[in-house]
């Protein structure tokens, strides 16, 4: 074997030099100057003629996509506009990449405001006051929606769909047979009923946080619900926008209150081990066991999608729902925590503006409401279009809310809202760390 | 690729025809050839690149048809590289033949080497560079990232887990693979085929799929309700209490349970390679052992085993490198909760969740440093094997 280290060394050296030459520099800190949006103050029809085609990028596919497209069918033929909707499972990343590459869709439907703010700050999105009637929109929307899409005084997206989270579900037949009241005015009243349920030999609550790598998000909802009820929307906003530290005494106090409920002996079916090891979609199942093993589940309106088929068939007879009540001694109005898809505009022309006007109007969504699983963010939406009484009830709860607030973990930076907040909740529920430690760690990890 | 189709590398015929008094061995430089070759290469590369860009930017030129673009892409891609290599060859032949004979192999290695440079070396160096920069790689921060990760208890826990994975998974995988290969060898031909197919089957399952399947085995339900998880169903049937397996980090039990998944997946791989190695052991060596009256055990350990050892080593190292990169199984089951984190998952979280590009780079640089000795060892032992042939 003849070794020729000389040549090999030369080659390796050449490779290293080439690689170093290609890479030895930093990235441009501000690669996206200019681009669409931004400039105009007020758009009037005719400023830029449309192309007849409007592209929309969103996160939902499958049945939701067909219901969405169906809702746009009449509009398309009336206005002679073709809408091309592209669903993308990995929307959050895709939209950043496409906009960065200069290939933005005309309209994007953001499931969370966070990603929209990033692009708005770079000047890619046109604020809605440029092309929509802001006051009319604010008049029909559930209050609070537009505030959650506001960045430095201007609103960049308008909601197209609403999710309502502050709901407590119960098995109607068993619950009413036992004679428990279904209209507690405060959480304290609810606790009193829960104690009665406990007295009857079963756990009052069922809860489940399991969501593979996202385990813990259900827990963040609990904290948000209690923050909103105990301390009110102003402190809630300060908290989610990080105008006060995450480990402020108010937050630690709320961890304590949630802990009393979730960790209390006999409160939740199976205790913390069951909460952490059951997929969130299975939380309602014990309510419909024979006999029921628990009476309450707190979860968003989407939970009906996970109910057993025989329950789903008779949804209105089998399932009851009421709004998670207020906290005695806390904020007085009924707050609702939720979410929504925000439509944001990248390309400003006659056609895209027309589509945005329709998407964000109370008239949009009839066929989708019929198909189920969709809520209009407008108070003035014609509720008779919903497929069942339960959905109408949920819509009433949301429409009558004094305050609507966006799910805080969706607004927080991803490092917290999709990372340390989730894991922190799990560690706290397990008892591996106490509330103060968890809050301190989340605060320490908040991106500067 | 179409590399082979080029013209013969040297053409001394034409040169020899002319009276060349000076040297028999070579031809002089031919600048025209050199120039045509160089220009041809540049033009071909430019043309091919622009045609591909046109596919992306102006699909309407090609009637917006995906099939047409795909076909044209094939033709332009393969044809382009043939033409490129033709000009490359032409260019090299333009050099004096003494020179060109030495250059030819490198010229043909160049495309492959530049691919490695662009896809492997460049990102590696870039990562090392970024590990000294801040979270969005816009300013230098010195050793801050390394300080941050070395000061983080989570990092050391992940490192310890990686160490456990490295120590346990490859050895068990090879051991099980060897055991199955040896035992299957004793079966009838059909029996062996069926047994090996079944054990090889998990190899075709993705890591995420496997994690889901094993999720059904480790599942936990409230005590008192029916246990849907196989393991807990057995425990309860034997009169025990159900356990939330993924949460038990005493003696890293949860990590061990996750390792079972990977061993289950990889045993088939080890088995296939080891089985063929065992079949490759010359019958006469075994025969000789039998003649001398050696027991089956002794034949295995002293005759078969030494002869399959190189294959075992290759399997061991392949699995070892796989284990160093293990990510999917952890991500979809526990996402690193309850002290099950590993380096790759930590890196993913730092980069994509916490968006700390600097710290994420530092984490993978540490991983790279850990992998290097193994890679060097593997390359060296491979070379030794080649030399022994």
Boltz contact constraints between the chains, C-beta under 6 A:
constraints:
  - contact:
      token1: [A, 1]
      token2: [B, 387]
      max_distance: 6.0
  - contact:
      token1: [A, 15]
      token2: [B, 121]
      max_distance: 6.0
  - contact:
      token1: [A, 18]
      token2: [B, 117]
      max_distance: 6.0
  - contact:
      token1: [A, 19]
      token2: [B, 121]
      max_distance: 6.0
  - contact:
      token1: [A, 19]
      token2: [B, 122]
      max_distance: 6.0
  - contact:
      token1: [A, 19]
      token2: [B, 125]
      max_distance: 6.0
  - contact:
      token1: [A, 20]
      token2: [B, 125]
      max_distance: 6.0
  - contact:
      token1: [A, 22]
      token2: [B, 122]
      max_distance: 6.0
  - contact:
      token1: [A, 23]
      token2: [B, 122]
      max_distance: 6.0
  - contact:
      token1: [A, 23]
      token2: [B, 125]
      max_distance: 6.0
  - contact:
      token1: [A, 23]
      token2: [B, 126]
      max_distance: 6.0
  - contact:
      token1: [A, 23]
      token2: [B, 129]
      max_distance: 6.0
  - contact:
      token1: [A, 26]
      token2: [B, 137]
      max_distance: 6.0
  - contact:
      token1: [A, 26]
      token2: [B, 138]
      max_distance: 6.0
  - contact:
      token1: [A, 27]
      token2: [B, 137]
      max_distance: 6.0
  - contact:
      token1: [A, 29]
      token2: [B, 138]
      max_distance: 6.0
  - contact:
      token1: [A, 212]
      token2: [B, 332]
      max_distance: 6.0
  - contact:
      token1: [A, 213]
      token2: [B, 331]
      max_distance: 6.0
  - contact:
      token1: [A, 213]
      token2: [B, 335]
      max_distance: 6.0
  - contact:
      token1: [A, 269]
      token2: [B, 222]
      max_distance: 6.0
  - contact:
      token1: [A, 270]
      token2: [B, 222]
      max_distance: 6.0
  - contact:
      token1: [A, 273]
      token2: [B, 244]
      max_distance: 6.0
  - contact:
      token1: [A, 274]
      token2: [B, 222]
      max_distance: 6.0
  - contact:
      token1: [A, 277]
      token2: [B, 220]
      max_distance: 6.0
  - contact:
      token1: [A, 277]
      token2: [B, 244]
      max_distance: 6.0
  - contact:
      token1: [A, 415]
      token2: [B, 353]
      max_distance: 6.0
  - contact:
      token1: [A, 415]
      token2: [B, 354]
      max_distance: 6.0
  - contact:
      token1: [A, 418]
      token2: [B, 353]
      max_distance: 6.0
  - contact:
      token1: [A, 419]
      token2: [B, 353]
      max_distance: 6.0
  - contact:
      token1: [A, 419]
      token2: [B, 354]
      max_distance: 6.0
  - contact:
      token1: [A, 426]
      token2: [B, 337]
      max_distance: 6.0
